[in-house]
Amino acid sequence: MGVFPRLADQGEPETRQWTYLRNNGEQRIVNLTVSAMRDAEGVITGYLLSLIHI
């Protein structure tokens, strides 16, 4: 996930502000939190993304 922060890969969720562009051209500022999901052995199996409109 080259675009997203690497702290999630190290076990720490990371939150940053992003600007989303809607289909109608409106911009929305959001907080995006990225967390790594791991299996029983600690291997990353995916990412959980949480968006909050601010």
C-alpha positions in Angstrom: 0.0 0.0 0.0 2.5 2.6 -1.2 0.1 5.6 -0.8 -0.9 4.8 2.8 1.3 5.4 5.9 3.7 2.7 7.0 3.0 3.0 10.7 0.1 0.6 10.2 2.6 -2.0 9.0 4.5 -1.5 12.3 1.4 -2.1 14.4 0.3 1.4 15.0 -2.8 2.9 13.5 -2.2 6.2 11.8 -4.6 9.1 11.1 -4.0 11.8 8.5 -6.2 14.4 6.8 -7.2 13.7 3.1 -9.2 15.7 0.6 -11.8 13.6 -1.2 -13.3 14.8 -4.4 -17.0 13.9 -5.0 -18.5 13.2 -8.4 -20.2 16.6 -8.4 -16.8 18.3 -7.9 -17.2 19.1 -4.2 -14.3 18.6 -1.9 -14.6 16.9 1.5 -11.9 17.0 4.1 -11.7 13.7 6.1 -9.6 12.0 8.7 -8.4 8.7 7.3 -7.2 6.1 9.8 -5.3 3.1 8.5 -4.9 -0.1 10.6 -3.2 -3.3 9.6 -5.2 -6.5 10.1 -3.1 -9.5 11.1 -3.6 -13.3 11.3 -2.6 -15.4 14.3 1.0 -15.5 13.2 1.2 -11.7 12.9 1.2 -11.6 9.1 -0.7 -8.7 7.6 -3.8 -10.0 5.8 -5.4 -6.7 4.9 -6.0 -3.1 6.0 -8.9 -1.5 7.8 -9.7 2.1 6.7 -11.9 4.4 8.7 -13.0 7.8 7.3 -14.6 10.6 9.4 -15.8 13.7 7.7 -14.5 16.8 9.5 
